[in-house]
Amino acid sequence: WLLCSFICDALAAASQGLVADALGRNSQEDAREVSITVFVYSIILGLILSAGLWLGDSTNFLLDLFTKDAATQKELEEILAIIILAQPLNSLVFAADGVLQ
């Protein structure tokens, strides 16, 4: 999950520079266009990361990678669904942070 956050943060950092460049040129239209593009990319990125997490969950790869302890894996299974479902929102929030900063 942390790796997914770092990937989303990279998109946010890039968007921050692009929006700042557009605003520095006094081009609100370019800033708006960049923002919309970044939001679309962030949703797509979030869905791709969710799919990757789902695949890792469905094959038990993620749980086996994290730990071999059955009790810990059982507890992680309960929150992994929330993490997978929240990933598109997580990506969108990171993008908004980059665009609005």
C-alpha positions as CSV (number, residue, x, y, z in Angstrom):
1,W,0.0,0.0,0.0
2,L,2.8,2.3,0.8
3,L,4.4,1.6,-2.6
4,C,1.1,2.5,-4.2
5,S,1.1,5.8,-2.3
6,F,4.6,6.6,-3.5
7,I,3.6,6.0,-7.1
8,C,0.5,8.2,-6.7
9,D,2.7,10.9,-5.1
10,A,5.0,10.9,-8.1
11,L,2.0,11.9,-10.3
12,A,1.1,14.6,-7.7
13,A,4.6,16.0,-7.8
14,A,4.6,16.2,-11.6
15,S,1.2,17.8,-11.6
16,Q,2.3,20.4,-9.1
17,G,5.1,21.5,-11.5
18,L,2.8,21.5,-14.5
19,V,0.1,23.6,-12.8
20,A,2.7,26.0,-11.4
21,D,4.1,26.5,-14.9
22,A,0.7,27.2,-16.4
23,L,-0.2,29.6,-13.6
24,G,3.2,31.3,-13.9
25,R,2.4,32.0,-17.6
26,N,-1.0,33.4,-16.5
27,S,-2.8,30.6,-18.4
28,Q,-5.8,29.5,-16.4
29,E,-7.0,27.5,-19.4
30,D,-3.7,25.5,-19.4
31,A,-3.9,25.0,-15.7
32,R,-7.4,23.8,-15.9
33,E,-6.5,21.4,-18.8
34,V,-3.5,20.0,-16.9
35,S,-5.7,19.5,-13.8
36,I,-8.4,17.6,-15.7
37,T,-5.8,15.4,-17.4
38,V,-4.1,14.7,-14.1
39,F,-7.4,13.8,-12.4
40,V,-8.2,11.4,-15.3
41,Y,-4.7,9.8,-15.1
42,S,-5.0,9.5,-11.3
43,I,-8.3,7.6,-11.5
44,I,-6.8,5.3,-14.2
45,L,-3.7,4.8,-12.0
46,G,-5.8,4.1,-9.0
47,L,-7.8,1.5,-10.9
48,I,-4.7,-0.2,-12.2
49,L,-3.1,-0.2,-8.7
50,S,-6.4,-1.6,-7.3
51,A,-6.3,-4.4,-9.9
52,G,-2.7,-5.2,-9.0
53,L,-3.5,-5.3,-5.4
54,W,-6.6,-7.5,-6.1
55,L,-4.5,-9.8,-8.2
56,G,-1.9,-10.1,-5.4
57,D,-4.7,-10.7,-2.9
58,S,-6.5,-13.3,-5.0
59,T,-3.3,-15.3,-5.5
60,N,-2.3,-14.8,-1.8
61,F,1.0,-13.4,-3.1
62,L,0.7,-10.2,-1.0
63,L,0.0,-12.0,2.2
64,D,2.7,-14.6,1.7
65,L,5.1,-11.8,0.8
66,F,4.3,-9.9,4.0
67,T,4.3,-12.8,6.5
68,K,3.9,-16.5,6.8
69,D,2.1,-16.3,10.1
70,A,-1.5,-17.5,9.6
71,A,-3.0,-15.3,12.4
72,T,-1.4,-12.2,10.9
73,Q,-2.5,-13.1,7.4
74,K,-6.1,-13.6,8.7
75,E,-6.1,-10.1,10.2
76,L,-4.6,-8.6,7.1
77,E,-7.3,-10.3,4.9
78,E,-9.9,-8.2,6.7
79,I,-8.4,-4.9,5.9
80,L,-6.9,-5.7,2.4
81,A,-10.4,-5.4,0.8
82,I,-10.6,-1.8,2.2
83,I,-7.2,-1.0,0.9
84,I,-8.0,-2.3,-2.6
85,L,-11.3,-0.5,-2.7
86,A,-9.8,2.8,-1.4
87,Q,-6.9,2.9,-3.9
88,P,-8.7,4.9,-6.6
89,L,-9.7,7.5,-4.1
90,N,-6.2,7.5,-2.6
91,S,-4.8,8.2,-6.0
92,L,-7.3,11.0,-6.7
93,V,-6.6,12.6,-3.3
94,F,-2.8,12.6,-4.1
95,A,-3.5,14.2,-7.5
96,A,-5.7,16.8,-5.9
97,D,-3.0,17.6,-3.4
98,G,-0.5,18.2,-6.3
99,V,-2.9,20.2,-8.4
100,L,-4.3,22.4,-5.6
101,Q,-1.0,23.1,-3.8
